[in-house]
Amino acid sequence: MHWPKEYGGQGRSVVDYSIFNEAYGYHSPPSITDRGRNVVGPGLMVIGTEEQKKRFLPAIARLEAITCLGWTEPNAGSDLSAIETTARLDGNDYIINGQKMFISIAHYATHIFMTALTDTSVPKRQGMSLFIVDMRSPGISLSPLISMDGKRINVVYFTDVRVPAANLVGAKNRGFQQLAMTANYERGNVALPAAYQRVFDEFIEFIKHNKIGGRDLTKDPEARHRLADTAIALETWRMICWRVVWLQSQGQLPQAESSMVQLLRKQTTPKVSRLLWELGGPLAQLKEGTRWALMNGKLEYYSQHAFNIHGQGGIAQTKNAIARRGLGLPRQQG
Ligand SMILES: Cc1cc2nc3c(=O)[nH]c(=O)nc-3n(C[C@H](O)[C@H](O)[C@H](O)COP(=O)(O)OP(=O)(O)OC[C@H]3O[C@@H](n4cnc5c(N)ncnc54)[C@H](O)[C@@H]3O)c2cc1C
């Protein structure tokens, strides 16, 4: 909605889009997950060439191009610069060799937005570039990994994959710096707190009309305090998301605030999940479709998300980023 019309959008404001997105997250209709509209597209708009914007953005907007992110490798997780995948120039093409780990949606993505070293003779942060690569290119293969919550993620292998030089995105060898900037786009996402708010609201309604294990939780002092505490955490997370949206609407690139969103997500999602699981009792562990499952398995589904807190660095690093970018403190040594 908020993309310019010439790139397939409606030319509306990021605030309009976020209002829609929040309602969408709250009501959670079935949808396709992709990283194009939240991360790759906004990144291309800033660092892509005009030709790349025209080629990819309308396709991303229409979901004809579904993009996954290829940053993590077996030895490069939190430290995205530790990659070993290389891209060697050969005529008008780069030849990519390497391996990416834990890649969400790679099994149905049409493209991967990825990092590779284009200069191996310098420190990695000075020799990394970003590429957008067609997943149907010869030499790409996948193997599935099933995560703890039962979802499929992937290992993606690159063996002599030939990629046109025109698919290098942004400035050559500046990929690490550009990646840090691109990653911030994902974080002002108001849909996620809305989705958690929905299940929280449904749980409140549920306990108003049902006892759990013979207990009326609405009258239980400890349960009431925990519910109030979680309601505050959800609202705080939501408001910081909106602060990021607002700063973006003012043409700013909020960095410390984006890390705050990330931190609140990592703190609040397990909090909600643990609350639902613990207050829901043993029946909250039954999956959808099981006879005695509470709220038709929704509690079980959300409780699995308690483990999904690793994306984009851990809690300690996120706090370090806030200290550095928000408070201007020096980089931590050691
Ligand atoms: C479900 C799922 C989906 C994913 N999807 C994608 C995807 O689509 N694309 C993609 O590229 N990647 C993806 N990832 C990978 C994810 O981004 C990485 O797991 C994440 O970057 C952390 O890397 P790691 O798992 O290697 O952990 P590590 O980097 O080994 O970190 C392990 C622990 O050490 C801590 N730690 C590490 N370094 C420091 C430090 N300097 N200071 C303080 N603490 C530190 C971390 O906080 C963490 O708690 C996915 C992961 C999961 C679980």
The ligand as an SDF file (V2000), in Angstrom:
LIG
                    3D

 53 58  0  0  0  0  0  0  0  0999 V2000
   12.9030  -20.4410   12.9330 C   0  0  0  0  0  0  0  0  0  0  0  0
   14.0980  -19.7210   12.3810 C   0  0  0  0  0  0  0  0  0  0  0  0
   14.0080  -19.1040   11.1460 C   0  0  0  0  0  0  0  0  0  0  0  0
   15.1300  -18.4630   10.6150 C   0  0  0  0  0  0  0  0  0  0  0  0
   15.0440  -17.8950    9.3720 N   0  0  0  0  0  0  0  0  0  0  0  0
   16.1320  -17.3230    8.8110 C   0  0  0  0  0  0  0  0  0  0  0  0
   16.0810  -16.7900    7.4820 C   0  0  0  0  0  0  0  0  0  0  0  0
   15.0410  -16.8110    6.8210 O   0  0  0  0  0  0  0  0  0  0  0  0
   17.2130  -16.2750    6.9440 N   0  0  0  0  0  0  0  0  0  0  0  0
   18.3860  -16.2250    7.6390 C   0  0  0  0  0  0  0  0  0  0  0  0
   19.3730  -15.7450    7.0850 O   0  0  0  0  0  0  0  0  0  0  0  0
   18.4820  -16.7170    8.9090 N   0  0  0  0  0  0  0  0  0  0  0  0
   17.3790  -17.2670    9.5120 C   0  0  0  0  0  0  0  0  0  0  0  0
   17.4420  -17.7680   10.7930 N   0  0  0  0  0  0  0  0  0  0  0  0
   18.7020  -17.7300   11.4940 C   0  0  0  0  0  0  0  0  0  0  0  0
   18.7190  -16.7060   12.6060 C   0  0  0  0  0  0  0  0  0  0  0  0
   18.7570  -15.4020   12.0840 O   0  0  0  0  0  0  0  0  0  0  0  0
   19.9390  -17.0530   13.4810 C   0  0  0  0  0  0  0  0  0  0  0  0
   19.5520  -18.1900   14.2250 O   0  0  0  0  0  0  0  0  0  0  0  0
   20.3490  -15.9400   14.3670 C   0  0  0  0  0  0  0  0  0  0  0  0
   20.9720  -14.9390   13.6120 O   0  0  0  0  0  0  0  0  0  0  0  0
   21.2980  -16.4160   15.4900 C   0  0  0  0  0  0  0  0  0  0  0  0
   22.3570  -17.1530   14.9690 O   0  0  0  0  0  0  0  0  0  0  0  0
   22.7680  -18.5810   15.5800 P   0  0  0  0  0  0  0  0  0  0  0  0
   21.5360  -19.4450   15.6300 O   0  0  0  0  0  0  0  0  0  0  0  0
   23.9440  -19.0900   14.8260 O   0  0  0  0  0  0  0  0  0  0  0  0
   23.1490  -18.2890   17.0900 O   0  0  0  0  0  0  0  0  0  0  0  0
   24.5420  -17.7770   17.6460 P   0  0  0  0  0  0  0  0  0  0  0  0
   25.0070  -16.6040   16.8430 O   0  0  0  0  0  0  0  0  0  0  0  0
   25.4710  -18.9370   17.7540 O   0  0  0  0  0  0  0  0  0  0  0  0
   24.1230  -17.2590   19.0900 O   0  0  0  0  0  0  0  0  0  0  0  0
   23.8340  -18.1800   20.1470 C   0  0  0  0  0  0  0  0  0  0  0  0
   23.6320  -17.3930   21.4180 C   0  0  0  0  0  0  0  0  0  0  0  0
   24.8250  -16.6250   21.7260 O   0  0  0  0  0  0  0  0  0  0  0  0
   24.5030  -15.2650   21.8930 C   0  0  0  0  0  0  0  0  0  0  0  0
   25.5620  -14.4070   21.3230 N   0  0  0  0  0  0  0  0  0  0  0  0
   26.2050  -14.6040   20.1450 C   0  0  0  0  0  0  0  0  0  0  0  0
   27.1050  -13.6070   19.9290 N   0  0  0  0  0  0  0  0  0  0  0  0
   26.9930  -12.7380   20.9900 C   0  0  0  0  0  0  0  0  0  0  0  0
   27.6360  -11.5070   21.3270 C   0  0  0  0  0  0  0  0  0  0  0  0
   28.5680  -10.9490   20.5440 N   0  0  0  0  0  0  0  0  0  0  0  0
   27.2690  -10.9040   22.4810 N   0  0  0  0  0  0  0  0  0  0  0  0
   26.3190  -11.4510   23.2920 C   0  0  0  0  0  0  0  0  0  0  0  0
   25.6910  -12.6290   23.0160 N   0  0  0  0  0  0  0  0  0  0  0  0
   26.0090  -13.2560   21.8810 C   0  0  0  0  0  0  0  0  0  0  0  0
   23.2020  -15.0460   21.1330 C   0  0  0  0  0  0  0  0  0  0  0  0
   22.4580  -13.9740   21.7040 O   0  0  0  0  0  0  0  0  0  0  0  0
   22.4830  -16.3760   21.3260 C   0  0  0  0  0  0  0  0  0  0  0  0
   21.7710  -16.3890   22.5450 O   0  0  0  0  0  0  0  0  0  0  0  0
   16.3490  -18.4140   11.3460 C   0  0  0  0  0  0  0  0  0  0  0  0
   16.4250  -19.0280   12.6080 C   0  0  0  0  0  0  0  0  0  0  0  0
   15.3100  -19.6600   13.1210 C   0  0  0  0  0  0  0  0  0  0  0  0
   15.4310  -20.3010   14.4760 C   0  0  0  0  0  0  0  0  0  0  0  0
  1  2  1  0
  2  3  1  0
  2 52  2  0
  3  4  2  0
  4  5  1  0
  4 50  1  0
  5  6  2  0
  6  7  1  0
  6 13  1  0
  7  8  2  0
  7  9  1  0
  9 10  1  0
 10 11  2  0
 10 12  1  0
 12 13  2  0
 13 14  1  0
 14 15  1  0
 14 50  1  0
 15 16  1  0
 16 17  1  0
 16 18  1  0
 18 19  1  0
 18 20  1  0
 20 21  1  0
 20 22  1  0
 22 23  1  0
 23 24  1  0
 24 25  2  0
 24 26  1  0
 24 27  1  0
 27 28  1  0
 28 29  2  0
 28 30  1  0
 28 31  1  0
 31 32  1  0
 32 33  1  0
 33 34  1  0
 33 48  1  0
 34 35  1  0
 35 36  1  0
 35 46  1  0
 36 37  1  0
 36 45  1  0
 37 38  2  0
 38 39  1  0
 39 40  1  0
 39 45  2  0
 40 41  1  0
 40 42  2  0
 42 43  1  0
 43 44  2  0
 44 45  1  0
 46 47  1  0
 46 48  1  0
 48 49  1  0
 50 51  2  0
 51 52  1  0
 52 53  1  0
M  END
$$$$
